[in-house]
């Protein structure tokens, strides 16, 4: 199984889930392009990240299961649509901007993100991302005082990579219609996550519904009460049942 992390994650966020799943699967929790010393010398494209996954699958030596979290879920779906050797795919809370009014916010975010990164304003890029994700200003101010903030600034350039994976903010229906393997589309309950309190309560559910509507073999499930970073002990049994059935 390959775990594909999301925004501002160098692989550490999925590490507890990897441990939880390790008793049933051989788990690869890798640092995506440009993260934690991972190679990043060529200009970025989603196709290169798909090539990274293809190389990892080659290392595994067999078809793999993919589990993508947040924007990493968009990359996992793109990899499946590209025809990589993948048995099944699961995604959790992919933040496509399909809720009312969010498409405009997404376009504005991408434009401003490109501008602040071009100026080297890494901290501003992280704060911009947090605002888009629904974090209140007091939470952003508190985050800047935490020891983790320099690490987040060090990953700021990869926010543009995640934005590219999400494209125009909507699931690419024609590409995802080509996915010919089972896909689990899961969400928690964003209304209970204080770090996303600025988003509509149904933001992530609507995005998941849109994915499930265009993927032929999709199964839509919910884990009530789970935040955007799900408790590994809550989501691991769901993934195990789906991948082993």
N, C-alpha and C positions, 0 to 999 in steps of 0.2 A: 504494500500500500504506500502511496506517495501522498504526503500532506502538503498542500499548497497554501502558504500564508497570504495574508492580505496587507493592507496599508500599514506602513511603519513597523513591520514585523520582519525580523531577520531570522526567523525560525524558532525563536525562543518562546513565542506565544503558543505554538502548537506542541512544544516539548512535553507538557504534562499529558496531553492527549496521546502522543506517541507512546509514552510509558504505559498508559492505560490499555492501548491496543496491542502492545508488543507480545502479550501472551498468546495472541491468536494469529497475528500477522507479522511478516517481516516489514518493518516500517521505515520509510525514508522521509525524514523531516529535513528538507534541504533549505539552504539560504538562497533565495531567488537572486536573479541577476542584480548586481550592484549592492548587495547586502552582505554584511559580515565577511568581507574579503572576497566575496564571489566575483568572478570576472565581469568586467564592465568596460572593455576598451573600445568596442565598436559603437556607432550610433544606435540608439535603442529602437526596437520595433517589437511588436507583439509576436511576429513570426520568429524572432530570435529566442524569445522566451519559450515558444513552442518547441523550437529546436533543443533548448536546454532540457525540457521534459522528455523529448525523444531520446536524448543521450542518456538520461537517467533510466529510462525504460530499458535501453540497451544494456546498461550496467546491471539491471535487475535480471535480464536474460529471459524475460517472459512478459506476457501481458500483465498489466497492473490494475489495481483499483486506484482511483483518484478521489481525494477528498479536498475540496477547495473551500476556504473560509473567506467571506467578505469579497473583496475584489479578486482574491485568489480563486474564488469560485468562477468568476467570469473567465479567467485564464484556463481553468480546468475545462470549462464548457467549450472554449475555443479549441483547445487541444483535442477534445473528443470530436468536434466538428471537422477538424483537419485530418481525422482518420488515424490517429496514433493507436498503438497497440494497447488499448484500454478495455478492460472487461466491463466494469461498471463505474459510474461517477456519482458522487454525492456532493452537494453544495449546501452551504449554510449561510443564510442572510447575505445574499449578493445584493449590493446597494444600487440597483438600477433606478434611475430617477423617473419613475412612471407616475408617481403621485402628482396630484394637481399642483401646478406652479413650480415643481421641482426641476423641470427641464430647463427653464430659464436660469435658475440658480446654478445648475450644473454647467451651462455654457459660460456664465459669468465666472464661476470658480476656475474653469480651465484657462480662461484668458488671464485672470489675475495670477494664477499659479505660475504660468509660463513667464509672466513679467517679473514676479518676485524671485524666481529661481534664476532668471537671466541676470538679475542684479546681485545675486549671491546672498539674498536675504532668507537664509535657511529657517531661522526662527519664525519669521513671518509666514513662511510656507506651511510650517507645522500648525501654527495658530489658525491659518486659513482653512486647513483641512479639518481641524477640530470644530471650527464653526460650521462648516458644511455638514459635519456628522452630527450636529445638534448639541455640541457642548456649550453650556452657558459661559459667559465671560469670566465669572468667578472661578470656574473649573480650569479655564485656560491659564488664568493668572496663577493659580495654585500649582498647575503642572510646571510652569516655568521655574518654580522654586524647588522642584524635586530633583534628586540626583540623576533621574532618568532623562532629563531634558536634553543634555548634550548628546546622548545616544540618539534621541529622536531627531535632533538637528542633523546628525550625521547621516540619517536615512532620508532626509527631506527630498533629495533629488529623485528618489524612487517613487515619490508621489505622482510624478509625471508618468511613470511607467504604469502605475495602477490606473490612472486616468485613461491612458491609451487602451488598456484592457477593457475598460467600460465603454469606450467609443463615444457615441453621441448621447449616452445615458440611457439607452433603451436596449433590450435584448435584440440582437440581430436575428429576426425571425427566420429569414430564408436560410441562413447558415445553420442555425440551431435545428431547423427542420431536417437537416441531413444527419443528425446524431442518431445512430441506429442501435444504441445499447441502452440498458436501463439507467435511469437517472433519478436519484433521490433529491428532492428539492425541499429543504428544511428551513424553518425559522423558529425563533424563540418568541419572546414577547417584548418588543422594543419599548412598549409603554412603561415597562418596569425598569428600564436602564437609565439611571440618572445622567450618564454621560451622553445620552442621545435625546434628552428631554426636549430639545428644540425642534425635533422632527415630528411630523404627523405620526400618530400612534400606529397607523396602518401602513407606513412607508415601506417597510421591509416585507410585509405580507403581500402588498400589492405587487412589489417587484418579483417575489417568488411566484405569485399567481401568473404573472406575465411570462416568466420562464417556462412554467409548466404548460402553459397554453401553446407554446410553439415547439416544445420538445416532444417527439412522438411517444416515447416510452417513459414519460415522467410520472413520478409518484410524489404527491404533495403531502407533507406532514408538518406538524407543529409540536414544539416542545414548550408548553406553557410555562411561564415564569423564568425562562432562561434568558440571560442578557446576550449582548452581541458576542462576547467571549463566553461561550457556553461552558458549563461545568463538565470536565471530561467524564466524570462518572455518570452524568446524565446523557451525554450524547454517544459515548462509546458503545453502550448496548444497542442503541438504534442502528449505528453503523455496522456493528457485528452481525446483527440479524439481516440487514439488507445485503451485505456483501457475501454472506455465507449461504443464503437461501438459494 
